[in-house]
Amino acid sequence: MGCDRNCGLIAGAVIGAVLAVLGGILMPVGDMLVAKTIKKEVVLEEGTIAYKNWVKTGTEVYRQFWIFDVQNPQEVVVNSSNIKVKQRGPYTYRVRFLAKENITQDPEDNTVSFVQPNAAIFEPSLSVGTENDTFTVLNLAVAYNNTADGVYKVFNGKDNISNVAIIDTYKGKRNLSYWQSYCDMINGTDAASFPPFVEKSRTLRFFSSDICRSIYAVFESEVDLKGIPVYRFILPAKAFASPVQNPDNHCFCTEKIISNNCTSYGVLDVGKCKGGKPVYISLPHFLHASPDISEPIEGLSPNEEEHRTYLDVEPITGFTLQFAKRLQVNILVKPAKKIEALKGLKKNYIVPILWLNETGTIGDEKAEMFRSKVTGKIKLLGLVEIVLLSVGVVMFVAFMISYCACRSK
C-alpha cells in the first residue's frame, strides 16, 4: 500500500516536471514559430496579409481642415498690428480610399514600386459648413484631387525583413534636393507600417511628402486599441527645435533673417519644395513654436493633445493601426514696396492659413480579423506556456513534498 502511494506521488511529480519542461520548451519554440509566421506574412508580395492591406487600406481615413479667418486685415495693413484670427471648421474629406497603382515588383533588388493616387470626397455630415464658405485669408491654393504621390520604391522584405516597407527611392531619387547634408535624405517608411518586432526603444523614421522631409517618432505609451495592444509613438518637440536647441536640425535652417539667425523654432521653411512660394509648415496653432513666431498672431490656443501627431503601431507586425497627422500651413508676409497692401508693413509675419488633421483607425471588422489571426493566437500561445509551466511546477513541488513527508514517516 505504501509502495503504491509512493509510486503515485513520484508519478505525479514526474508528470509535473514533464509539464513544466514542456512549458519551458514551448516558450522559445513558440516565439520562434510566431517570428517565422510574422516574417512570412509581413512581406510585401501577393498572398500575404501585409500585401492585401498595403495595396488598399481597409481603414477609413479622414482629412479635416480648419481655416484661419483673419478678423482685422485693414488694421494690419495700416498699423502693422498683431493679426487676429478665428478658427473655422472642421471641413472634412474622406481621403486615401483609392488603391495603389502601377505596382511593380523587382525581384533583382527585392523592391516594389507604386504611386498613391489622391482623391477627396467632401463629408457634409462631418463638416460645419459647405465647400463654398468664404473667409478673409491670404490666397493659397490647396489642390488634392486628381493628383498622385510618388513614384515610391520600397523594399518588400523578401530577403531581409528588417527592411520591409523602407523607402529605397522617391521619384527615382534617394535625396530630395531641398536641404543640405543628411537633412536631404529620404529615411524610413511612409509611416503606414514599419519593420516588425518594434521595441519601445526604437526611433521610428518616416518620410512625409506633405512636409518635404523625413522625420521621426519616439515611444510615449502603451495603448489598448479595440482589444489590440499597440505602442503609441509621437513626434517629439525636439524634431522642430532650432539648431541652438538641437544641433541635428542645423541643415533645416535655410536663411538667417526670418529665422533670427536660426534661433526661431517650431516652423519649417518649405518654399523650395513648393515652387518658391513663401510657405512654412508647423504644428497646429504653432504648438512648440518660439514666441517670436506665435506672439504676432492672436486667437491661437496650442494644445498638446489636440494638435500633436502620433502613430499607434502594433509592435509584433509593425502595422500602424491608428494615427493622427496634424500640421499647419503658413505663409510668410513681409513688407513689399511694390505691393499696395504690403508696402506699409513694418515687420514680417508668418501667418497661419489652415491646419489639417488626418486620422485613421482600424475598422471593427479588420480589428476582429487582426485579433483572431495575430494577437489572439499569440495570447493563447502565451497562456498555454504559462499554464503548463505553472501547473507543472506546482504539481512537481506538491508531489515531491508529499513524497518526502511519506518517506520520513
C-alpha positions in Angstrom: 0.0 0.0 0.0 2.8 2.4 1.0 4.7 1.5 -2.2 1.7 2.2 -4.4 1.2 5.6 -2.7 4.9 6.5 -3.1 4.9 5.4 -6.7 1.8 7.5 -7.3 3.5 10.5 -5.7 6.6 10.0 -7.8 4.5 9.6 -10.9 2.7 12.9 -10.1 6.0 14.6 -9.6 7.3 13.3 -12.9 4.2 14.4 -14.8 4.5 17.9 -13.2 8.2 18.0 -14.2 7.3 17.0 -17.8 4.6 19.7 -18.0 7.0 22.3 -16.6 9.6 21.3 -19.1 7.1 21.4 -22.0 6.0 24.9 -20.9 9.7 26.0 -20.8 10.4 24.4 -24.2 7.3 25.9 -25.7 8.4 29.4 -24.8 11.4 29.7 -27.2 9.9 27.3 -29.7 6.6 29.2 -29.7 8.4 32.5 -30.1 10.3 31.0 -33.0 7.1 29.9 -34.7 5.5 33.2 -34.2 8.6 35.0 -35.6 8.6 32.7 -38.6 4.9 33.3 -39.3 5.2 37.1 -38.9 8.3 37.3 -41.2 6.3 35.4 -43.8 3.1 37.5 -43.6 4.6 41.0 -43.5 6.5 40.6 -46.8 5.0 42.9 -49.4 4.2 40.3 -52.1 0.9 38.9 -53.3 -0.8 36.4 -50.9 0.4 37.9 -47.6 -1.7 39.7 -45.0 0.5 42.7 -45.3 0.2 43.0 -49.1 -3.6 42.9 -49.0 -3.8 45.7 -46.6 -0.9 47.6 -48.2 -2.4 47.8 -51.7 -5.7 49.3 -50.4 -6.1 50.2 -46.8 -9.2 48.9 -45.0 -9.1 51.9 -42.7 -11.3 54.9 -43.3 -9.1 58.0 -43.4 -10.4 61.5 -43.0 -8.7 64.8 -43.5 -10.2 67.7 -41.6 -9.4 71.3 -42.3 -9.7 74.3 -40.0 -9.4 77.7 -41.8 -8.0 80.7 -40.0 -10.3 83.7 -40.8 -8.4 87.0 -40.4 -10.5 89.4 -38.4 -8.6 92.7 -38.8 -6.9 92.8 -42.2 -7.2 96.6 -42.6 -5.8 97.3 -39.2 -2.8 95.0 -40.0 -2.2 96.8 -43.4 -2.3 100.3 -41.9 -0.8 99.8 -38.4 1.2 96.6 -38.6 -0.9 95.4 -35.7 -1.0 91.8 -34.4 -3.1 89.7 -36.7 -6.3 88.5 -35.1 -7.5 85.1 -36.4 -10.6 83.0 -35.8 -10.6 79.3 -36.4 -13.4 78.0 -38.7 -14.1 74.3 -39.2 -13.8 71.4 -39.5 -14.3 70.9 -43.2 -14.0 67.1 -43.6 -13.0 65.0 -46.6 -12.6 61.3 -46.9 -9.2 60.5 -48.4 -6.8 57.6 -49.2 -9.6 55.3 -50.3 -8.0 54.5 -53.7 -5.7 51.5 -54.2 -2.1 52.0 -55.0 -1.4 52.0 -58.8 1.4 50.9 -61.1 2.6 48.3 -58.6 5.7 46.7 -60.0 7.8 44.0 -58.2 11.6 44.0 -58.9 13.0 40.6 -57.9 16.6 41.7 -58.5 16.7 44.1 -55.6 13.6 42.9 -53.8 11.7 46.1 -54.1 8.2 47.1 -55.1 7.3 50.4 -56.8 4.0 52.2 -56.8 2.1 55.5 -56.9 -0.5 56.6 -54.4 -3.4 58.3 -56.2 -5.0 61.2 -54.3 -8.8 61.8 -54.2 -11.0 63.5 -51.7 -14.8 63.3 -51.1 -16.4 66.1 -49.1 -18.3 64.8 -46.0 -21.0 67.4 -45.2 -22.2 65.5 -42.1 -18.7 65.8 -40.5 -18.3 69.5 -41.5 -19.6 72.8 -40.1 -20.4 74.3 -43.5 -20.1 73.8 -47.2 -17.2 73.9 -49.6 -18.5 77.3 -50.8 -17.9 79.1 -47.4 -15.8 82.2 -47.8 -13.2 83.7 -45.5 -10.7 86.5 -45.3 -7.5 84.7 -45.7 -4.4 85.1 -47.8 -4.6 83.3 -51.1 -3.2 79.8 -51.1 -4.4 77.2 -53.4 -4.6 73.7 -51.8 -5.0 71.1 -54.6 -5.6 67.5 -53.8 -7.9 65.7 -56.3 -6.7 64.1 -59.4 -3.1 64.1 -58.3 -0.7 61.2 -57.3 2.1 60.9 -54.8 5.2 59.0 -55.9 6.7 57.1 -57.6 7.7 55.3 -54.4 10.1 52.3 -54.5 10.2 50.4 -51.2 11.9 47.2 -50.1 9.4 44.3 -50.0 11.3 42.5 -47.2 11.6 39.2 -49.0 15.4 38.9 -48.5 15.6 41.0 -45.3 12.5 41.5 -43.2 14.2 44.3 -41.2 14.0 46.4 -44.4 10.3 45.8 -45.3 8.4 49.0 -46.4 11.6 51.1 -46.0 11.8 53.6 -48.9 14.6 53.0 -51.4 13.8 55.9 -53.7 11.1 58.6 -54.1 10.5 59.9 -57.6 13.6 58.0 -58.6 15.9 59.6 -56.1 17.3 58.9 -52.6 17.6 62.6 -51.8 15.1 65.5 -52.1 17.4 68.3 -53.3 15.7 70.7 -50.8 18.0 70.6 -47.9 21.7 70.4 -47.1 23.6 67.4 -45.8 21.8 64.5 -44.2 18.6 66.6 -43.8 18.0 65.9 -47.5 17.9 62.1 -47.1 14.8 60.1 -47.6 14.7 57.9 -44.4 12.4 55.2 -43.2 8.9 54.1 -44.4 5.8 56.1 -45.4 4.5 55.5 -41.8 1.8 53.1 -42.9 3.9 50.3 -41.5 7.3 49.6 -40.1 9.6 46.6 -40.0 8.2 44.0 -37.4 9.1 43.4 -33.8 9.1 47.1 -32.8 10.7 47.8 -29.5 9.9 50.8 -27.3 13.5 52.0 -27.6 13.3 52.2 -31.4 13.1 55.5 -33.1 10.5 55.2 -36.0 11.7 57.1 -39.0 9.5 58.0 -41.9 9.2 60.3 -44.9 6.3 62.7 -45.4 5.9 64.4 -48.8 3.4 66.8 -47.2 6.3 68.4 -45.2 9.0 67.7 -47.8 11.3 65.9 -45.3 12.0 62.8 -43.3 11.1 62.9 -39.6 10.8 60.6 -36.7 8.7 59.5 -33.7 9.6 58.2 -30.3 7.7 55.9 -27.9 5.3 57.5 -25.5 2.9 54.9 -24.0 1.1 51.6 -24.4 -2.5 51.8 -25.7 -5.3 49.3 -26.0 -6.9 49.8 -29.4 -10.1 47.7 -29.8 -8.5 44.9 -27.7 -5.2 45.1 -29.6 -2.1 46.2 -27.6 -0.3 48.9 -29.5 2.6 51.3 -28.9 2.0 55.0 -29.3 4.8 56.9 -30.9 4.8 60.7 -31.0 6.7 63.4 -32.8 8.9 65.0 -30.1 9.3 68.7 -29.7 13.0 68.5 -30.5 12.1 67.5 -34.1 11.0 71.1 -34.6 13.7 72.7 -32.4 16.1 75.3 -33.5 19.8 74.3 -34.2 20.6 76.0 -30.9 18.4 73.6 -29.0 19.0 70.6 -31.3 22.2 70.8 -33.4 20.9 67.9 -35.6 18.5 70.4 -37.1 21.1 72.8 -38.4 20.6 71.8 -42.0 16.8 72.6 -41.9 17.7 76.3 -41.3 17.9 77.8 -44.8 18.2 81.5 -44.1 19.2 83.9 -41.3 16.8 86.8 -41.3 13.3 85.3 -40.9 14.7 82.7 -38.5 16.5 85.3 -36.4 19.9 83.8 -37.1 18.5 80.2 -36.8 17.2 80.8 -33.2 13.5 80.6 -34.1 11.8 77.2 -33.8 8.6 75.4 -34.5 8.3 76.3 -38.2 9.9 74.8 -41.3 10.6 76.8 -44.5 9.4 74.5 -47.3 9.4 77.2 -50.0 12.0 75.4 -52.2 9.7 72.4 -52.1 6.6 74.5 -53.1 7.9 76.1 -56.2 9.4 79.1 -54.5 6.2 80.2 -52.7 6.9 81.5 -49.1 5.3 78.6 -47.4 6.1 77.5 -43.9 4.9 74.3 -42.1 4.3 74.0 -38.4 2.2 72.1 -35.9 -1.3 73.5 -35.5 -1.7 76.7 -33.6 2.1 77.0 -33.5 2.5 74.2 -31.0 6.1 74.0 -29.8 6.9 77.3 -31.8 9.1 80.1 -30.4 7.4 83.3 -29.1 8.6 85.4 -32.0 6.6 83.2 -34.3 3.4 82.9 -32.3 3.1 86.3 -30.4 2.2 88.4 -33.5 -0.8 86.2 -34.1 -3.8 86.5 -31.7 -6.5 83.8 -31.3 -4.4 80.7 -31.2 -4.7 78.1 -28.5 -2.0 75.4 -28.9 -2.9 72.1 -27.2 -0.7 69.1 -27.0 -3.5 66.5 -27.0 -5.4 68.1 -29.9 -2.5 69.3 -32.1 0.2 66.7 -31.8 1.0 63.9 -34.3 1.0 60.3 -33.2 1.2 56.7 -34.6 -0.3 53.7 -32.8 1.9 50.7 -34.0 1.2 47.1 -33.3 4.7 46.0 -32.2 4.8 42.4 -33.5 3.8 43.1 -37.1 4.9 46.8 -37.3 1.5 47.8 -38.8 0.2 51.3 -38.0 -3.4 50.7 -36.8 -4.3 54.2 -35.8 -2.8 57.6 -36.5 -3.3 61.3 -36.3 -1.2 63.5 -38.6 -1.6 67.2 -37.8 0.1 70.1 -39.4 -0.4 73.7 -40.2 0.2 75.6 -43.5 1.5 79.1 -43.0 2.7 81.8 -45.4 5.4 84.5 -44.9 4.1 88.1 -45.3 6.7 90.8 -45.3 6.9 94.5 -46.4 6.9 94.9 -50.1 7.2 98.4 -51.6 5.7 97.4 -55.0 2.6 95.8 -53.4 0.0 98.3 -52.2 -1.4 96.1 -49.4 2.1 95.3 -48.1 4.1 98.5 -48.5 3.0 99.9 -45.2 4.0 96.8 -43.1 6.8 97.4 -40.6 7.5 93.8 -39.7 7.4 90.2 -41.0 4.6 87.8 -40.2 4.3 84.1 -40.5 0.5 83.9 -41.0 -1.4 80.7 -40.4 -3.7 79.8 -43.3 -5.2 76.4 -42.2 -4.4 73.4 -40.2 -5.3 69.8 -41.0 -6.0 66.7 -39.0 -5.7 63.5 -41.0 -6.8 60.5 -38.9 -7.4 56.8 -39.5 -8.4 54.0 -37.2 -8.6 50.3 -38.0 -12.2 49.3 -38.5 -14.1 46.9 -36.3 -14.1 44.1 -38.9 -10.3 44.5 -39.6 -9.7 44.6 -35.8 -11.5 41.4 -35.3 -9.5 39.7 -38.1 -6.3 41.1 -36.6 -7.2 39.8 -33.1 -8.1 36.3 -34.4 -5.2 35.9 -36.8 -2.4 37.6 -34.9 -2.7 38.9 -31.4 -5.3 36.3 -30.3 -3.1 33.4 -31.3 -0.1 34.9 -29.6 -2.0 35.5 -26.4 -3.3 31.9 -26.5 0.2 30.5 -27.0 1.4 32.6 -24.1 -1.4 31.5 -21.9 -0.7 27.8 -22.7 3.0 28.3 -21.9 2.2 29.9 -18.6 -0.4 27.3 -17.6 1.9 24.4 -18.5 4.8 25.9 -16.6 2.8 26.9 -13.6 0.8 23.7 -13.3 3.9 21.6 -13.8 5.9 23.4 -11.2 3.0 23.3 -8.6 2.4 19.6 -9.3 6.1 18.7 -9.1 6.6 20.7 -5.8 3.4 19.4 -4.2 4.0 15.7 -5.1 7.7 15.9 -4.0 6.8 17.4 -0.7 4.1 14.7 -0.1 6.6 12.0 -1.1 9.3 13.3 1.2 6.7 13.6 4.0 5.6 10.0 3.5 9.2 8.7 3.4 10.0 10.5 6.7 7.1 8.6 8.4 
